[in-house]
Amino acid sequence: MNKDLILLDTNIIIYALKNDPNIYSFVDKKRLAISFVTEIELLGWKGITASDRELLNEFLKQCLYIDYNYQIKQRTISIKSSYALKLADAFIAASSIEFDIPLVSADKVFDKVTELNFIHLLPST
């Protein structure tokens, strides 16, 4: 595992882009990874503006991108059936486990996934 590489959940990216000091200081100077699911959640948001989309696309270009593959699909099935996570959360957790990258999220639901290296990070507000 690379200690300076972290997988970001969608909520962490939103907080960081809003300059939340707690989130921003944690992710600053780390190598960032995202799941294909996070990209879909961010860019598929109904209220996204053209400037938001441009900012997000520039941010996403700087991240290691984890795309859908057979191993992630199989791990997602296992996680979803074992822990009853939402499909998107199961995909993100599976990506973290398959690539041995810590997952950073403000969503406590990931606490129950025992094989996950999970960092629960809350915004300062």
PyMOL commands that set and color helices and strands:
alter all, ss='L'
color gray80, all
select helices_A, chain A and resi 10-17+21-27+36-43+50-61+70-83+87-99+108-112
alter helices_A, ss='H'
color red, helices_A
select strands_A, chain A and resi 5-8+31-35+64-66+103-105+118-120
alter strands_A, ss='S'
color yellow, strands_A
deselect
rebuild
show_as cartoon
